[in-house]
Amino acid sequence: MTFNADSRVSEPSILVIFGATGDLTHRKLYPALYNLWKDGLMPAEQCIVAVGRRDKDTEGVRQEVVDSVKEFSRVEWDDEGVDSFLQRFHYYQQDLRDEDSYGHLREFLHDLDGQYNTQGNRIFFLAVAPEYFGTIAERLYHNDMAPNDGTSWQRLVIEKPFGRDLESAIELNTVINRHFDEKSIYRIDHYLGKEMAQNIMILRFANTLFEPLWNNKYIDHVQISLTETVGVEGRGPYYEQSGALRDMVQNHMLQLLTLVAMEPPVDLNTEFVRDEKVKILRSLRIHPKAVVRGQYGEGTKDGRHLPAYRQEDRVSSESNVETFLALKATVENFRWAGVPFYLRTGKRLPRKYSEIIIKFKKLPGVLYFKNETLDSNVLVIRVQPDEGVYLKFNAKRPGTGETIVPVTMDFCQSCMDGYNSPEAYERLLHDVMRGDSTLFTRWDEVEHSWRFVDRVARFWQESSDDIHIYPSGTWGPVQSELLMREDGRDWLYL
């Protein structure tokens, strides 16, 4: 599939959401489906089946959809004509461990096929704990719900985490591939659904202003920061198993890095784009001493006491799990040789934002500005919460003098009057319905990202260094700043 503005409406299908009683469905999926319907991007025959263990009925689920949209949707709930939207939703009560129930689910879906004329097309969205991924895939196949026989299609959508390390990811992929082929598997990284993440390739490959300079001759270094102000927010058991390395670096941060560093694909065909991303992941290198890990301690914000990570609910009082990570990586290819990529992520930091900073090299001190201190040109791609592009360059200060000062151009997409940027899950669900997997991760992307992350994890296992505790509300341990200063650089806050 390619990016094609003419293929905006998909074929009819039944979207089956396993784990529909969970937080992800309530906060993200139901609002995304409503917004797709409001934008006319959902076929009239689309049907949604919510699957969960709780004792409820279809009318109860439809009311939950209303409540969810009213609370979390970017588009306000509108009663006009909404019955045609709500009538699409059905509830099926099922214990995912009950093997016999899958046969009954098949019959339930078959009856809906006749009602909605969905022709056997299915989207199975696994909004469940990772331990159920393989089980559900296997039982769908053995109950003839995933034939992929050419007369209909079935797609399996999987949320992160996909494995806990390379070994577990390979095991999971082996199980799923027995029942679904790679082209039918959609591994979600919701960061790729964000508007400005999608814009990275456009900025690079559609502008002669940037693409000729996008290499080690002109770029000094790249910074990628994904920071949060909150702590683990009740997710202690999950975070104790993942930490910042597995929760943020293995997926979101490496995906953004590949979009920044990849070579131009032959065209925008899905597989060509993915091929270039994999080449970057295979070229990534890291040194053991170029990694800093930290964990938030106690702090205050707005006069309110913030507990340390080790004081959070269901977290070990002796935990060494990292809530902060900073590292320097290099891409060992011709374009990027010698250009460091600095990655930083953490919880309980002063500001929540996700951005990519491209810092260009300084010009030599010659001509009339040889005695001036010139700022480097800087390009900032702001992914969230403010979506946009910021460019800093040098110009003459107005007046009779020859003083050179930095000036900026700032494009804020999310600030545009009347513009309401689609949520990531809207784009991703729409792409699954259309069969466009460009913004989803292929298996070899997952494999090589885990190879990189496992190298970092091994460094920590072999090191005797303790984790660095930083006060909540600060920019992490001081060692993160030293990581940059040892290279004569600083984290930029623009």
C-alpha positions, 0 to 999 in steps of 0.5 A: 500500500502507498499513501493514497488520498483517494483510498480514504474509505475502507472496505466493510469489516468487523472490528473485534476489540479484545479487552474492550472493558480496559482503559485503552478502549475507553480513552482512545479507541471509542473516541477515535472511532467516533471521530472517524465516523464524524469525518466520513472515514468509516464505511456504512457497513462497519461493525464493532464488537467489544469483547470482555469478561464483565457481565454487561450487554450491548446497550450498556456498551453503547452507553459507555461509548457515549460516556467515553466520547464525551470525556475524551474525544477531540470532537464534541459529542453531537446527538444528531444522527448518532444512532447510526453510529451507536447501532454499530456496537455490540458486546460479546462476553468472553473469558479469553482463556476459555477455549470453547468460547471462541467457537461461539464467537465465530458464530456470533461474528458470522451472524453479524456478517449477514447483517452488515454485509462485511463479507468475512473481513475482520480486524482483531484488536488485542487491547489486552495484556501481552501474555494473551497475544499468542493464545488469542492468535492461536485460537482465532486460527483454530476456530476458522476466524483467520483463514486469509483464503483470498475471499476475505481478509483478517488483520491482527492489531497488537499493542506494545510491548511486543516481548520483553527482550529479543528472546521473548519477542522471537518466541511471541512472533513465532507463535503468531506467525503460525497463524497470521502472516506478516502482512496481516500483523499490525504492531502499533507504536502510537507515536507513529500516528502523531501528526508531526511524526508523520511529517518528518519524512515530508520535511526532509524529502519535500524540501530542498532547504533541508535534504541537501544538508541532512548529513554529517557535513552540516549536522553537528548532532541530533537530540530526541527528548520524550519527557513526562511530568507524571510518575508511574501513575499506578502502573508500578507492576508494569514499570517494574518489568519494563523501565524507561528502556523498554517502555520508551526507547525500544519503540517510540524513541528508536522509531523517531530516530529511524525517521530522522536518519533513514535514507530516501526510500525508492518510493512511499510503498510501505515495504520500501519505507520499512526497509530504510528504517531497518537499515538504520536500526542495523547500523546503530552503535552504542558505548557502555559509558554513554548511557545514564540511568536514573530514578526519581526520588521525592520532590515537590511541585506547586507546594505538593509533595511527590513521592519517590518511585520506591514509595509508589504503590506495588513498587519494591522499596529496593527497586533499581528500575530506571525512570530516566534514561539518557544515551548517546548512539551513533549511526554507522553509515556514510551519511551519519558517520561521526554525528551523535544521536542523544536520546533522553526520556524520563518521568517526573521531569519539569515539562511534558514534551516530545521533540527532535532537535537538529543542531547544525554545525557552526560556520568558520569564523571568517569574513566580517563576523570573525569576531562574533559569537555565532549561534548554530542553526537549529531545527526543532520538530515538535511532536507534542503537546505543541505540534510544529516546526521551529527554526533558529538562524542568524541575522543582522540586528536592525540599526547602523551596527553590524551586530549579528543576532539569532532570530527564529521562525516558529510554525505551530500547527496545533495553534492554527485557528479552527484546526483540531489535529487528529489523535494518533489512534484515529490515523492508525485505526483508519490505516488498519481498515484500509490495509496500509501498514506503513505506520506500523512496525514490521517484525525485523524492525522489532527484532533489531530494536530489541538487539539494540536495547538488549545491548544496553541492558547487558551493559547494566547487568555487567556494571556495578554502578548504582542507579542515580536518584534525582529529585522529582521535578528536575531534569534528571541526574546531573550525569545526564548533563555531564554526558553532553558536556563531555562532548562540548554540548548541552541539552537544548530547551527552546 
